[in-house]
Amino acid sequence: MSKEMDYTSPSVQFFHDVNSSRAFTKDNQNYINVLGVEQLNTLSGTSLLDIFLDANNVVEPHYHQNAAELVYCIRGSADVSLFNPFTKQLLTYTITPGQVTNVPQGWWHYEIARENKTHLLAVFNASTPDVILGSDLLAFTPANVMAHTYCLDEKKWKEAIKPLQPSTFIGPPQSCDRSYHRANPYYQQAPYAYKSPYYYY
């Protein structure tokens, strides 16, 4: 209960239909609904994203600077990958209905649906789930800074990220046309056994 909230006010809200608060839409099968304090003003210290994905769709790499995230699988299955900054490990957990993965605050992570009609619920310990997206970091960091910092060919870097759209949220973009396919989307990465969660159409 919030001490600042006037629970006698006629504007106080105790109900909200999350289906009516779309945060992002890729298409009819891949979208995210949001519930935070902006949608339901009595919320205090909690919020959620209601995530719907078809197979191979990705909630793009990102991190939440203000909250931890609990990813709960309602239907289908998904790989939830998170980077542990203390051990320098990329951890991948496949979750199915009733299973969860906890992502600590500020940790880089992403989710990839393994099945069509996958439904995930992401619960946050903040009234609004702030986010910093990988596509925004890549799109808005000047190419000359990336090239200089990592000793890259600036021209090749610009060419590589040219198709990238800021604020992708759910990838790959509908305009994505891959001219290659991987026969085996899994590989081993020393020194840790790591299953790559990339699946190609």
Order of alpha helices (4+ residues) and beta strands (2+ residues): beta-beta-beta-beta-beta-beta-beta-beta-beta-beta-beta-alpha-alpha-alpha-beta
